[in-house]
């Protein structure tokens, strides 16, 4: 392997996430180490280097040209993560220097240098273990933070699932905890999607019983509830970035559910009136609307069906 591929392997071993296991990050590491293609890893050394000089080193030593306007990408998508991983340090020569200064310099840490010098030797595995013992793995730190940001969603039968963080899944949580409690308290949860992992909860046994194709769960809306006493299937779209129940979407879902004998109720859910206003021209008739910050009310998108006098 060449130096770039070896550097990618080093970054992987030291616990960098997939997003930093690439040529850009490998070349940045080689520049910080002042290591050319014909150099030995044992010859890697500490030095202070600016991003501008990193680009010059990459061009002269590896014949890869990065434009000056890529400096911000290298800073934010490579050097930041190398610093978080304990591989690179910043402004060791002058801690008072602002980080946005054009004279900001980056240096390999003692711990990382000690490990990297052992690459391809019999002591490499032990050196990696020692580095991880001291600094940990950045990929594990990211996973822990991601887990801390997850949204816990209790389900009706006492179990719970974890939704990935984000406005869309926060709205789905409100659908289960607020909307369902008010309008469909006896309903069973057939399906819940997730923005990061499309299928998060799917009651396959109930779906089969209702005639919902198990192989087509990825075409279902965000939340599906079933009310046994009325044989209602509530098909709910949570609208944050994606759209509501449009006429086109309703036809698609009717096709998917053509063998389902349950009566269908289509519901578009919005976090607030602002989002509703953005999409109101596209909402299908004979469907329902629920707005999370007005949880006690619903809008039926066709007046005569429920035309009545209120006391």
N, C-alpha and C positions, 0 to 999 in steps of 0.2 A: 504494500500500500504506500501511497505518497503521503507527504506530511499533512495535507488537508484531511484526508480520510482518517489518518491516525489521530489528528486533533479532534475530529468529530467523535471518535471512539473514546477519547479521554473525557470529553465533555459529558458523554453519556455515562461513563463510569463514575464521574464525580457528582452525578445526580442532577444534571441540567434537564429541564423539560424538553419535549420534542421540538418545540418552537425555536430552541436555541441549538439544536443538533443539526447544523447546516453549514454550508461553506462560509457564509458571512461571519458567523461566530467563530468558526475554526480559524479563519484568516486573521480575525481580530486577536484571538489568543496567541497565534504565532507572532504577530507584530508586537504584542506586549512582551513576549518572551525573547524577542529579537532572534528568532530562529528561522533560518532559511531552509530551502528544500534539501540541501546537502548537509545540513547540520545534524548533530546528534542531540537527542532529548536531554542527555546529561549535560549538554553545553548551554541549556536554557539559563537565562540570567534575569535579574531584576533590573529594570530601568524605568524612568518616568517618560511617558509618551503622550502627546496630545492626539486628539482624533485626526486632525489634519495630517500629522506625521504617520498615523496608522494607515491612512489612505495612500500616502506616498510609499510606505514600506510594502504594502500589498501590491502596488503597481510595479515597483522596481524588482521585488523578490519573487513574485508569483504571477506576474504579467496579467493581473486582474485589475481592471480599472473601474473604480467607483466614483461617480460624480460627487462634487463637493456638496450638492444638496442631499446626499445620502448620509451626511454626518449625523443628522438627527435620528435617522433610523438605527444607525449603529449605536448611538448613545442610548436610545430608549428600548431597542429590541435586543441588544446584545450586552452592552456594558452594564446597564442597570441590573440585569439578571446575573452577570458574573460577579458584581458587587454583592448582591443579595446572597449568592452562593458561597461567599467568602473566598473567591478565587482572585478577585481584583480589588484593589483599594484605590482611593481617590485623594489627590492632593497631599500625599504624605510629606512633601517638601514644604508645604505651607497650608496648614489647616484653616487659616483665616481667608483663604482665597474663595471667592464666590463660585459655586458650582457651574454657573452659566458663563464664567469667564472664558475667553478664547485661549487662555493659558492653562486651563484645567488639564491636569495630567493623571494618567492611570498607571498603576504598578501592580505586578503580580504579588500576591501575599506570600509570606514566608511558608505558610502551611501548604499552599497550593504548589509552590515551586519545589518544595521538598518532595511532594508526591510525584509531580510530573517528571522530575529528573529520573525516577525509577521506572518510567514507562518502558515496556518490552523487556524488563529484567525479571529475574525470579522474585524480586521483592515488590513488584508492582501491586499485586493483590493486597499485600500487607500495608503498603503505602496508601492505597485507596481507602482501606478500612480505617486507618489512622486519621486520614483527612475527614472522612464522614463522621467519625467519632467526635472530632473537634468542631466541625462546622455543620454537620447534618447534610441532608439532601434537599436541594431547593424544590425538586419535584414533590417531595413529601410535604414540605412546608406549604406549597401551593394547594395540595390535596386537602390538608388540614384546614386551610382558610376557606376552601370551597365547601367543605363539610360544615364548617361553622356558619356559613352564609345560607345553608339550605333551609328550606321552609318545611317544618313538620306539619303534616296534615292528618289528623285523626279521622278514621273512617267509622261508619255507623256501627259495625259489628265489633268494635273494640280494637281493631288493628290500626296501624298508622303507616304512612308512607312519607318519603322525603322528596320534596320538589326542589329542583335547582332554583337558585335565587333569580329574581327578576320580576318586573311589573306584571307580566303575563301570568306567571304562576301565583303571584300574590292575589290576582283577581280570581284565579281558579280556587284558591283557598276560601275566598269570600263566597264563591258559588256554593261550595259544600257546607260551609259553616253558617252563612247568613241566608242565602237564597233558599237552599234546600230546607233549612229549619223553618222558614216562614211559609213556603208554598208547597213543598213536597216532603213533609217530615217522615212519612212512612216509606219513602222511596228507597230502593236498593241501588247502590252504585255499580253500574255495569262497566264503565270505562272512564279513565282519567288519563289524558296525555300529558306530556312534559316537553318544554321547549328544547331541552338538551337531549332527552331520551324519549322519543315520540310516544312509546307505550310505557306507561308507568304502572297502571293498575288495569287489569282486564279480567273480569269474571267470565271465564270461558264456558263454564257449565251453564250459567244463566244466559249467556249470549246464544249458546246452542239451543237452549230451550225456547228462546224467543225468535229464533230464525235469523239471527244476525251472523253473517258470514265471518267466521273466525279469521280467515285468511285476508280479510279486507279491513281489519281494525285500523290500519293506517289511514283509511279514508274517512274515518269517523270524525265528528267534531270534538272539541276539547273535552267536554264532559257529557256523559250519557247516564241518565237516571231512569229507573223503571218503577212505576207505581202499580203494584199487583192488584190492589182493590179496584182500580179503574182501568187496568190494562193500558196505561199511558206510558209512552216512551218519550222522555224529555231530551231533546237533542240541543245542546247548548254550546254556542261559540263565545269564547272570551275575547273581546275585541280590544286589543291594545295596538299592536302593529299590523296584524292581519285583519281581514274584513269580517263583516257580520254575515247573517244568513241572507244571502242574495237570492234572487230567482234562480240563477244558474246553480248556486250551491244547493238550493232546495231540490232541484231536479236531480242533481248528482246523488244526493243522499237518498232520495226516493228510489233511485235505481239500485243503489247498494242494498237498500232495505226492502226490496220488492217481495221477498219471501217472509218478511216479519209481519205477524198478524196484529201486533200491538198498534194502537192509535198513536200517531206522532204529533208532538208539540215542538215547534221550532222556536228557539229562544236566542236572541242576541243580547249579550251582557256587556255593559260598558262601565268603566270606572266612574265616569262623571258625564254631565251634560255636554261638556266640551267635546268629548270623543263622540258622543251621539250625533252632534251637529255635523261633524266631519263625514259621517257615513250615512246620514238619514236618507239621502237620495237613492241609496243602493239596497235598502232593506226590503225584503220580499213582503207582500201583503199576506194576511192571514198568519202572521207570526207574532211573537211576543218580544217585548223589550224590558230588560231589568237594568236599573242604574244603581251601582253599588253604594254610592253616597246618598241615595234616597231609597234605602232598603225595604221600606214598608209598602211600596207601591210598584205596580207594573203598568206598562203601556201596551194595550192591544192594538196592533197595527191594522185595524179595520173597525170603525165605530159601530155599525148596526148590530153586530153579533152580540154585543153586551150593552146595547142602548137601554138605559134604565134611569129612573129617578133616584137620587141619593137623599137619604134622610138627613 
